[in-house]
Amino acid sequence: MKKSIISLLLALFPILAAGQGFSSYEGLLTEKSLMNVVSFMADDQNTGRASGTPGNTRAEQFITSRFRQLGLKPINWTYTSSFLNRGIILRNVVGLIPASRPSDEYIIVTAHYDHLGEIKGTIYNGADDNASGVAAMLGLAEMYSKMKADGRGPLKNIIFVAFDGKELNLAGSKHFVKHLPVPAKKVIAAINMDIMGTDLVPTGKNREYLMAIDGGSMPSWCQSQLRRLCLRSDYRMDISFDFYGSEKFTRMVYRDGDHNSFVAAGIPAVFFTSGFHQHTLKASDDTDIIDFPLLRKRTLVIFNYINNLFYL
């Protein structure tokens, strides 16, 4: 009986989401809007966005300003959550889009905005790591903000978090989860986006692909939903649920990301990425390596995946 119910839900999720008209918001996400965010975040003026630097503060202020423009609500009266780590003041940026109907459940959408900074006179701009993830997160926030303004969604509360201190042993996500503003049992999923923007390390023959690693924390039918979404004619990309078939590498990668801070607290979390490549953690990780049409497609897959989670 339980299998039958799950099978029915799997079949109905896309129909339910379509019935709500969620797909009508996809036009808000453009390649240009993604490019504008990545170009700003990865500009030399930000000197690599290392935690505690003026460039990092500039990036934080950009994200805060965008949250405010989109009408996200601050939590605890302010968008920034500041804390001290290794003598450095770190700042997470947090905003809420309340559900359009009464709900006590939450989805948390995250991306870290810090990077390596300037090392021996060389700036590490981190366009893919992780200006691309920030661009995707802000794109999602814009779609859900308009959905909220229209009174059509979201159907669960969504908290958006831009983490500082990822490169300092996941300091930002650990602090956020330790001081979670809502009960952990009310968070149905955390969605983390990190290194989202290239086609350099495909999982198969298709140069358009996406990796979604959940460490076994999500129900298996969630993977079935992602497979269905990636088969849609307007997305059409490969989807992989591990790192190139290596169980050891998959565990290592999942352990070392902000998503793992949630899993350690008993919160299911999915890590979306396009994988590590020859520019990762190198000065060559700049805007010119980002495939913006593909970044848009990936973000829309995640948008529709989140829409399906509304019906959990």
N, C-alpha and C positions, 0 to 999 in steps of 0.2 A: 504493500500500500504506500509506504513512504517513498519507494522508488518511483511509483506512478505519479505521486504529487510533484516530486522534483522534476520529472520528465515534463509534466504539464507546465510547470513554472518556466523551465528552460525554453519551451516553445512559445510561451506567452510573453516573456520579458521584452523582446523586441517589439511586439505588437502593443504592449502597454506603454512602452516608452514613446513609440510613434504616435499612439493615440493622444498622448499629452502634448504632442507638437514640439518635442524637445529638439528635433532635427532642424527646426526653423531658425535656431540660434547659431548654427554652425557658420553662417555667413559672417558673423561678427569676427571670427578668427581669420586673419589674413596673413599671407607671407610677409607683407610689409610690416604689420604690427609686431610679428615675431622678430623680424630683422631689426626693428627700431630698439627693442628691448636688449637683444644680444649686442648690438652695436654700442649702446650706451654702457652696458655692464662691462664689456670687454674693451672699452676705450683705454688708451694709454694713460689718460688723466687719472684713472682709478688705480693705477700702478699695481694691478693684480689682486686688489681687494683683500689683502691679508688682514686678518682680524686685528683690530686695534690701530689701524692706519686711517689717514684721512680718506683714502680711496674707498676703503670699506664703509666708512661712515657715509660717503657720497652715495654708494650703492644702496645702503639701508634707507637713506632719505628718499631716494627714487622710488623704492618699493612702498614705503610708507605713504608717499604722496599718491601713488597709484591706488593703493587700498582706499584712501580717503576719497579720491575722485570717483571710484566705483561704488562708493556708498557702503563698503564693508564696515561693520560695527567693531569698534575696539573692545577688547576684553579687559576688565579692570581699569577702565577709563582711559587707556592709552594703547596705541598700536605696538609700542616697543616694550619688550621685557628685557631689562638689563641685568647682568650679573657679572661677577668677577671670576676669571679663570686664569691661573698662572700669572696673576698680576695684570691681566688685560681685561678691560671692560668689553664684554660681548653683548650683542643686541639681537635677539630674535624679533621678527616682525609678525604680529598675529592679528588676524581679522576674521570676523564671523559674518556669514550670510545665513540668517535664520530660515528655517523651513517655512513654506508658505501656508502650512496648516499645522496644527498642534503636533509636535513630535519631541520626544525626550532623547532621541538617538542622534548620533553624530558620525560624520565622515570627516577625516582630517586629510588635507591635501598639502604636501610639503615639497620643498626644494631648498637646498642650501645655496647661499649667495657668496660665501667667502671663497677665496682661492689662495694660491701660494704667495702672491705678492711680488716683490722685486728681490732677486737673488744675485748678488755680485754684479749689480748694474744691469741685469737683464730682467725685463718685465714679463711675467707669466700671466697673460690676460685671461686665460680660462674661459674661452668662448663656449666650448662644449662642456667644460667642467667648471661651473655649472650655470653659466648664463643661459644656456639652452633650456635647462630645467626651470629656471626662474621665468623665462619667457612663456613656457608651457603653462606654468602655474598661474601667471597673470592672465593668460588667455582664457583659462578655465574660469577664473574669477570674473572676468568680463561677461562671459556667457551666462553664468549663474546669477550675476548681478542684474542683468537685463531680464532674465527669467523671473527673478524675484520682483522686479519693478512691474512686470506684467501680471503678477499674481498667479503664475502658472507653475511655480516651483521655486527652489528645489523642494523635494518631498521629505528630505531630512536636513537637519542643520549641517552646514559645512564650515569647518574651520580651516583657514588657509594660514600656513606658517612658512616663513622664509627663515631658515636657520643660519645663524652665524656659528663659527667654530667647528664646522665639520672636519676641517683639516687639523683641528686640535683634539683628536680622539673623540669625535662626535659630541663635543661639549654642548653645542646648542640643543641638539635633540635630547640628550640625556637630561639637561636642565628642564626642558619643556615637559618631558614625560614625568619627571620627578615632581613637578609643580602643575600637573595637568589641571586645566580649569574646569573640567567636567569629570564625572565619574568614569573610570576606565571601562566599567562594564556596559556603559552606554555608547561606547565607540565601536561601531560595527566594522570599521576598516580604516587603516591609514594607507594613503597612496603616496609613495615617494618617487620623485622623478630626478634622476641624476645621470648626466652625460647622455643627452637625448637627441643630438642633432646631426649625426653623420651616417654615411652608408659605407663606411670603410671596413667593417668587419662582419659581413653578412653571415647568417647562420646556415644558409643554403645557397642555391643558385640565384635567388631573387635578391637584387640590391636593395629592395624595399622590405624591411623587416622590423621586428620589435621583440625585445626580450621582456618577459614578465616573470619575476622570481618571487615566490611567496613563502619559501621555506616550509611548506606544508601547513602554514597557518590559516589559509583560506579553504573553504569547501572545494572539493574537486570540480564541482559543476561550474565554478567561476572560471576555470580554465576553458571549459566547453563554451562558455559565453564569449570569451576572448577569441577563440577559434572562429566562431560564427561571425563576429564583428570583422575580423581580418579577412574574411572571405567576401565581404560586401564589395560590390563592383567599384564603388567610389573610393574604397580604401585599398583593398587587394594587396596584402602584404603577408610575408611569412611571420609566424609567431612561434617563439621558443620559450620553454619554461625552465630552461637550464642554461648553463654556459658551455656551449659546444659539446654537450654530452658528457661533460666531466662532473661527476658528483662531488669530488673533492674541491674543484675550482668553484663550483656553484656555492657550496657551503662557505668557502672562504670569502667570496664576494658578498654574499648575503650578510655575513657576520660583520663586515667592515663598513656598512652603510647606516645612514640615519634610521632606516626602517627597522633595524635590529633593536634600537632603543625601545620601540613600541612592542615588539615581540617579547622582549625581556620583561615587559610589564603585563603580558598576557593579552595584548591587543593585536589582532590579525593585521598583517601589513604586506603590501605588494610593492616590489621594486621594479619600476619601469626604466629601461635603459636601451641604448643602441650599442653598448659595449665599449671596452677599452681598446685603444688603437695606438698607432705609432706616435700620435701627438699628445696622448694623455700624459699630464704632468710635465709637459714640455713647453718651451717658449713658443713653439709653432702652433699651439692650440689657440688659433685666432679666428676671427669671424669668417674668413674666406674658406674654411673647411666645413662650414655648416650648410647642410642641404635644407633650405627653408621650406620648399614644398613638402618634403618628407617629414620634417618636424611638425608641420601643420597636420598632416595625415595622422601621425602618431598621437598628437594631442587630441584629435577628434575621436580616435579609437578609445582613448582614456575617458573622454567626455561621455561617450555612450556607455562605457563600462560602469562609470559612476552612476549614470542614470538607471542602469539595471539594478544597482545596489539599493536604490530607493525602495525596491519591492521586497527586500529581505524581511 
